[in-house]
Amino acid sequence: MFLKYRPDARIILPETCRQGILEHCHQALEEHRKGLTGRGKAFGLVCGTVEGDILNAAACFRLKENVRSQSPYREQVDRIMAEYAVPSETPLPNRGWVADPAELFARIRECRGNGQVLLGTYHMHRVAWEHDRERDTPTELDEVLGRDSGLLMFIVSMVRPRQPIIRAFYEGIKAKEIPIVSGSLDERPRESGCAGSWQSAVGSRQFGI
């Protein structure tokens, strides 16, 4: 299923999903701090239902296997990184996430088995840049990876771990942010301290940067 952009859309993100995403990101930060090889990244899926302009996130799945360093993904990502990535403290060969196809589609089947659809993906930004101190919006690279995906890209800013920010963007396009509200479909939505976004999880665009 491909989502269509609706300017008046809202994402309902239950606290259980929000906390699940943040716990994943905090764990990734701790693994990075400990210098665990190949760890320190958080990339996952957001599944739920669509009712008109309301996108109801019902489940968030962590993806564990990153095949970024395997061929042919390594060569594909290296080319995209060289063209679009902004230099950061992390070397380009160590940046990026490519979801393992078997794990990815197993999660999507689980999602469909629960009567849900894939709404999008989430990934975190942890390093503040001189020109982008918050890192709570998609980068140019994110926009390239999210292009034509028909999915949400949730950006989780962990620049200040005690004050994380979650925002969501349709296909990783900054101008197409979808506001996030807290609660559930059975509750009156409340504007949360987060905002929302969309990203690609299939094919050659399974990357969380």
LUMLUM-84607 format. One record per residue (C-alpha): y, x, z; residue in one letter. Coordinates in Angstrom, 3 decimals. Layout:
[atom [Y, X, Z], A];
...
//
This chain:
[atom [0.000, 0.000, 0.000], M];
[atom [3.468, 1.230, -0.894], F];
[atom [6.374, 0.021, 1.185], L];
[atom [9.547, -1.104, -0.539], K];
[atom [12.915, -0.115, 0.834], Y];
[atom [14.779, -2.969, 2.492], R];
[atom [18.329, -2.203, 3.699], P];
[atom [17.997, -4.721, 6.552], D];
[atom [14.568, -3.536, 7.704], A];
[atom [13.820, -2.625, 11.313], R];
[atom [10.970, -0.633, 12.822], I];
[atom [9.504, -1.862, 16.084], I];
[atom [8.107, 1.177, 17.888], L];
[atom [6.226, 0.238, 21.084], P];
[atom [6.653, 2.591, 24.024], E];
[atom [2.954, 3.514, 23.874], T];
[atom [3.390, 4.795, 20.299], C];
[atom [6.643, 6.550, 21.117], R];
[atom [5.093, 8.318, 24.099], Q];
[atom [2.010, 9.241, 22.084], G];
[atom [4.149, 10.933, 19.438], I];
[atom [6.278, 12.751, 22.030], L];
[atom [3.228, 13.933, 23.997], E];
[atom [1.838, 15.389, 20.777], H];
[atom [5.118, 17.206, 20.111], C];
[atom [5.386, 18.533, 23.678], H];
[atom [1.812, 19.833, 23.438], Q];
[atom [2.665, 21.559, 20.155], A];
[atom [5.713, 23.188, 21.759], L];
[atom [3.574, 24.483, 24.605], E];
[atom [1.013, 25.896, 22.161], E];
[atom [3.814, 27.618, 20.268], H];
[atom [5.182, 29.054, 23.532], R];
[atom [1.743, 30.466, 24.326], K];
[atom [1.532, 32.022, 20.871], G];
[atom [-1.670, 30.225, 19.911], L];
[atom [-2.462, 31.223, 16.325], T];
[atom [-2.165, 28.393, 13.817], G];
[atom [-0.974, 25.924, 16.447], R];
[atom [2.451, 24.793, 17.585], G];
[atom [2.822, 22.029, 14.995], K];
[atom [2.696, 18.255, 15.305], A];
[atom [1.846, 16.064, 12.337], F];
[atom [0.422, 12.555, 12.403], G];
[atom [0.212, 9.066, 10.956], L];
[atom [1.905, 5.825, 11.951], V];
[atom [0.046, 2.603, 11.148], C];
[atom [0.984, -1.013, 11.680], G];
[atom [1.879, -4.278, 10.003], T];
[atom [4.684, -5.544, 7.788], V];
[atom [6.268, -8.967, 8.280], E];
[atom [9.258, -9.380, 6.020], G];
[atom [11.947, -6.957, 7.180], D];
[atom [10.021, -6.053, 10.352], I];
[atom [7.766, -2.993, 10.318], L];
[atom [5.644, -3.122, 13.450], N];
[atom [4.144, 0.249, 14.426], A];
[atom [0.871, -0.454, 16.186], A];
[atom [-0.945, 2.898, 16.278], A];
[atom [-0.122, 6.589, 15.962], C];
[atom [-2.817, 9.107, 15.040], F];
[atom [-2.622, 12.844, 15.565], R];
[atom [-3.940, 14.894, 12.670], L];
[atom [-5.742, 17.994, 13.894], K];
[atom [-6.765, 19.927, 10.776], E];
[atom [-4.111, 21.843, 8.837], N];
[atom [-5.473, 23.218, 5.550], V];
[atom [-2.118, 24.765, 4.583], R];
[atom [-3.658, 28.254, 4.338], S];
[atom [-6.536, 27.191, 2.076], Q];
[atom [-6.536, 27.236, -1.727], S];
[atom [-5.280, 25.435, -3.745], P];
[atom [-2.910, 24.046, -1.101], Y];
[atom [-1.561, 27.467, -0.108], R];
[atom [-0.329, 28.221, -3.609], E];
[atom [1.199, 24.740, -4.021], Q];
[atom [3.066, 24.883, -0.720], V];
[atom [4.212, 28.464, -1.258], D];
[atom [5.857, 27.458, -4.547], R];
[atom [7.633, 24.470, -2.988], I];
[atom [8.702, 26.519, 0.048], M];
[atom [10.139, 29.269, -2.130], A];
[atom [12.284, 26.758, -4.020], E];
[atom [13.424, 24.343, -1.317], Y];
[atom [12.866, 25.701, 2.201], A];
[atom [15.845, 26.858, 4.262], V];
[atom [15.216, 30.257, 5.923], P];
[atom [14.279, 29.863, 9.583], S];
[atom [12.776, 31.941, 12.373], E];
[atom [9.283, 30.944, 11.225], T];
[atom [8.061, 32.894, 8.163], P];
[atom [7.541, 30.690, 5.112], L];
[atom [3.752, 31.327, 4.923], P];
[atom [3.464, 29.916, 8.464], N];
[atom [5.484, 26.784, 7.754], R];
[atom [4.168, 23.477, 6.521], G];
[atom [1.255, 21.138, 7.085], W];
[atom [-1.341, 19.882, 4.633], V];
[atom [-3.591, 17.202, 6.057], A];
[atom [-7.312, 17.718, 5.617], D];
[atom [-8.329, 15.008, 3.086], P];
[atom [-11.478, 14.025, 5.009], A];
[atom [-9.595, 13.595, 8.276], E];
[atom [-6.683, 11.856, 6.554], L];
[atom [-8.762, 9.223, 4.807], F];
[atom [-10.974, 8.668, 7.860], A];
[atom [-7.838, 7.750, 9.793], R];
[atom [-6.594, 5.504, 6.987], I];
[atom [-9.968, 3.702, 6.926], R];
[atom [-9.719, 3.235, 10.686], E];
[atom [-6.231, 1.863, 10.244], C];
[atom [-7.370, -0.630, 7.602], R];
[atom [-10.367, -1.589, 9.713], G];
[atom [-7.917, -2.730, 12.380], N];
[atom [-6.054, -4.889, 9.876], G];
[atom [-3.169, -2.428, 9.600], Q];
[atom [-1.567, -0.406, 6.830], V];
[atom [-0.260, 3.144, 6.719], L];
[atom [3.486, 2.927, 7.386], L];
[atom [4.202, 6.638, 7.232], G];
[atom [3.871, 9.997, 8.927], T];
[atom [5.656, 11.895, 11.665], Y];
[atom [6.412, 15.571, 12.139], H];
[atom [8.684, 17.552, 14.417], M];
[atom [11.581, 19.964, 13.980], H];
[atom [11.966, 22.390, 16.876], R];
[atom [14.418, 25.077, 15.665], V];
[atom [18.171, 24.413, 15.609], A];
[atom [19.936, 25.704, 12.497], W];
[atom [23.545, 26.857, 12.390], E];
[atom [24.428, 24.079, 9.931], H];
[atom [22.097, 21.510, 11.523], D];
[atom [22.013, 21.763, 15.298], R];
[atom [20.186, 18.491, 15.998], E];
[atom [17.497, 18.755, 13.269], R];
[atom [16.949, 14.986, 13.500], D];
[atom [17.184, 14.237, 9.773], T];
[atom [15.002, 15.184, 6.788], P];
[atom [15.621, 18.521, 5.133], T];
[atom [15.899, 18.923, 1.370], E];
[atom [12.288, 20.066, 1.493], L];
[atom [11.297, 16.897, 3.377], D];
[atom [13.013, 14.787, 0.733], E];
[atom [11.094, 16.567, -2.021], V];
[atom [7.791, 16.029, -0.221], L];
[atom [8.516, 12.382, 0.540], G];
[atom [9.655, 11.508, -2.982], R];
[atom [7.983, 8.436, -4.532], D];
[atom [5.578, 8.132, -1.578], S];
[atom [6.540, 4.567, -0.640], G];
[atom [6.169, 5.579, 3.021], L];
[atom [8.266, 6.192, 6.100], L];
[atom [8.986, 9.691, 7.343], M];
[atom [9.487, 9.889, 11.116], F];
[atom [11.446, 12.982, 12.132], I];
[atom [11.054, 14.066, 15.753], V];
[atom [13.760, 16.455, 16.929], S];
[atom [12.437, 18.667, 19.731], M];
[atom [15.410, 21.044, 19.693], V];
[atom [16.106, 19.791, 23.218], R];
[atom [12.634, 18.868, 24.524], P];
[atom [14.025, 16.886, 27.456], R];
[atom [16.138, 14.827, 25.069], Q];
[atom [13.907, 14.249, 22.045], P];
[atom [15.146, 12.148, 19.135], I];
[atom [13.005, 10.072, 16.799], I];
[atom [14.489, 8.787, 13.558], R];
[atom [12.868, 7.277, 10.471], A];
[atom [13.762, 7.472, 6.781], F];
[atom [12.291, 5.783, 3.741], Y];
[atom [10.641, 8.494, 1.612], E];
[atom [12.551, 11.111, 3.617], G];
[atom [15.883, 10.065, 2.106], I];
[atom [18.804, 10.518, 4.500], K];
[atom [20.734, 7.605, 3.028], A];
[atom [17.774, 5.264, 3.618], K];
[atom [17.376, 5.429, 7.380], E];
[atom [15.509, 2.516, 8.967], I];
[atom [16.644, 1.773, 12.550], P];
[atom [14.011, 1.895, 15.265], I];
[atom [13.976, -0.695, 18.033], V];
[atom [11.778, -0.738, 21.112], S];
[atom [9.395, -3.451, 22.200], G];
[atom [6.812, -5.429, 20.219], S];
[atom [6.708, -8.455, 17.956], L];
[atom [6.198, -10.612, 21.049], D];
[atom [9.375, -9.307, 22.680], E];
[atom [13.047, -9.492, 21.856], R];
[atom [13.777, -6.126, 20.143], P];
[atom [16.164, -3.779, 21.915], R];
[atom [17.985, -0.893, 20.282], E];
[atom [16.289, 2.238, 21.556], S];
[atom [17.534, 5.768, 22.035], G];
[atom [15.689, 6.678, 18.861], C];
[atom [16.178, 5.879, 15.232], A];
[atom [13.569, 5.768, 12.404], G];
[atom [12.153, 7.368, 8.998], S];
[atom [9.320, 7.444, 6.227], W];
[atom [7.057, 10.351, 4.669], Q];
[atom [4.188, 11.085, 2.296], S];
[atom [0.652, 11.652, 3.526], A];
[atom [-1.441, 11.775, 0.391], V];
[atom [-2.089, 13.995, -2.587], G];
[atom [-0.031, 17.144, -2.850], S];
[atom [2.545, 15.861, -0.335], R];
[atom [0.578, 15.991, 2.911], Q];
[atom [3.120, 18.305, 4.458], F];
[atom [4.856, 18.183, 7.830], G];
[atom [7.534, 20.853, 8.039], I];
//
